[in-house]
Amino acid sequence: MSVVATEEITKALTALQSLLRGVNAVLLASSEGRVHGSTLPSGPERLHFSAISAATLAIAGKGTRDMQLGELTQVVIRARSGSIVLLGLGHKAVLSLVLGDNVAPEPVLEAAKGALSKLEALI
C-alpha cells in the first residue's frame, strides 16, 4: 500500500473517530494483520493490536461458519474499562474501534457502518 493511501486512510479514521463520541482509537488492518491506517501511536502496541484484531475476526468468523450461523458481522469484546468492536470489510480488512468506559457499542456500530464503504474504497 502506498504512503498516500495510508495517509488518506489515516485521515478518514481520524475523521471517523472525531464523529463518534467515546471512541478512543480506530485502526484499519488487512485480514493478515498489516496496518493500513490508525489513530493509535506508532509502535509495537499498534502492530500487536492490528495482528490480534485480524486473528480474532478470522477465528470468530470460522466459528460462526462452523456452527452454521452464517457470515460474521461483528465482534464486540467487553472489558472492565471499555470495549473493542471489530467489523470486517469483506475478507479484505478489519476495522477496530476502541471504546471508552460506559460507551455502548451499538450506537457506535451503527455510525461506523456508514464509513465502511468509504474505507473499503481506499484499500
N, C-alpha and C positions, 0 to 999 in steps of 0.2 A: 504494500500500500504506500502511496506517495506521501510526502510530507504535507503537501497541500491538502490532500484528502483527510489526513489525520487532523490537521488544523481545523478544517471545516466540520468534522465530526465533533471535535472538542468544543467548538463554538456552539454547535447545536445542543450538545449535552449541557453546557453551561446555561444556555437559554432555557432548556427544559428544567434544570434544577431551580432556576430563579422563579419559574412559574409554579412550582409545586412546593407548597408550604410543608416544612418538616423533613424535606429530603436533604440529607447531609452530604451525599455523594452520588454520582452517577458514573457508570462505566459501561462501555460497549466493547465486547470482546468477540473474536471469532469463535466458532464452535470448537476449535482446537485450543482456545485459551489465550490467543495472541491479542494484545491490547490494540484496539482501533482508536480509542479516544477515552478520556477520563477527566473527571474533575478532582480525582484523588492526586495527591502529590506523587511525583516520580519516586521510584524506589522499589525495594523488594516486596513491600506490602502490597503495592498495586499489582505487581506481577503475580504474587500468590493469590490475591483476590480474583484476578482475572482467570487464572487456571482453575481455582476452586469453583467459581461461578459456572464455567463451561462444563466441568466434570459433574457438578451437582445437577445441572439441567439435563445432561446426557443420561445420567443414571436414573433420574426421576422419569424421563421420557421412556426409557427402556422398561421401567416398572409399570407405567401405565399401559404400554403396548402389551407386555407380558400378561397383565391382568385383564386384557381386552377392554380397557376403559377408553380407548381412542387416543387421539393426539393430545399431548400435554399442552396446556395453555399457559400455565404459570406455576411458579413455586414461591411460596411465602414461608420464610424462616423467621420465627418469632423468638426473641430473646428478652432478657430482663430489661435491657436498656434500649430496645429498638427492634427493628425488623430489617430483613433483606428480602427484596422482591426480585425474582428472576423472570424475565419474559424472553421467549425465543423469537427470533426473527427468521422464521422458516428454519432451515437446517444450517443457515449460514452464520448466525451470530446470536449472542445473548446480551440483553440489556439488563444491567444490575442496578437496582436503586437501594441505597442505604437510608433507612428512615429513622428518625429520632424517636425518643421515648414518647409514648402516648399518641403516636400518629397512626391512624387507622389505614391499613394498606389498601382497602377497597377504593376509596376516592382517588388515591394516588394512581392506582392501576388504571382506572377509567381515564384519567387525564393523560397518563403516559401513553396509552394506546393510540391516541391521536398523533403522537410524534413518531410512531413506529414506521410509518410509510416513508416519512422524510429521511429517517436514519437508514432505512433499507436501501433507499436510492443512493446513498452516499457510500455504501460498501460494495 
